[in-house]
Amino acid sequence: MSFKPLVFALSLCLLSACGKETSTVDSAPEESAPPAETTAAKAEPKSSAIPGAQTFDKDGITAEIAGWDQVQEFIQKQKGKVVVMDLWSTWCEPCVAEFPHLVELQKKYPDQVVCISYNMNYDGSKDSPPESNETELMDFYTKHKADIVNIISSTPDMDLYEKVNLASIPAAYVYGPDGKLAKRFDNEKQEYGKEGFTYREHIIPYIDELLKQPKESKE
């Protein structure tokens, strides 16, 4: 019997075994690297403007439930900055139309101005407490990227109108760096014509001038 076929067969077996061993080594799973921390995971929650207030958060935009007096206390803590508080409601078309410009104002002066949106949807009804507007309002805030101080009023609207002697909204309160009310924008005397005041034509230019005043005159 010839040994050539036997040697050839043994060689094929050895080559086949080596191939399988190599394939096994090559296909060994590599250790996966631990997932990198995302920006969202590192992000710290924003501090509340109103201590102890019920707060809502969506896509990094926050809103808090608070009353008028609580917001006034917050404003007094902003000494050295101009504060603009916009009184508005989702049913007020002029208010909704001007809302993006309130956000625009905050972006223009991120360090010198504090913008507050004060929503007045709450009418005092026990069946519709302030938090019942959460979904509608948070959708609105996130749509407009309202990275400002968003307050959902816990003071019934008619009570507030009487408290501040205001006939209707829209209205905007501007407080100087000294914490005192510098000007209230409304249209009760038709000062701004039938269309009323706007941020671009009236409020933002007023803020521009207010910030140009010498520091001594603000104190």
Secondary structure by P-SEA (a helix, b strand, c coil): ccaaaaaaaaaaaaaaaaaaaaaaaaacccccccccccccccccccccccccccccccccbbbbbbcaaaaaaaaaacccbbbbbbbbccccaaaaaaaaaaaaaaaaccccbbbbbbbcccccccccccccaaaaaaaaaaaaccccccccccccaaaaaaaaccccccbbbbbcccccccccccccccccccccccccccaaaaaaaaaaccccccc
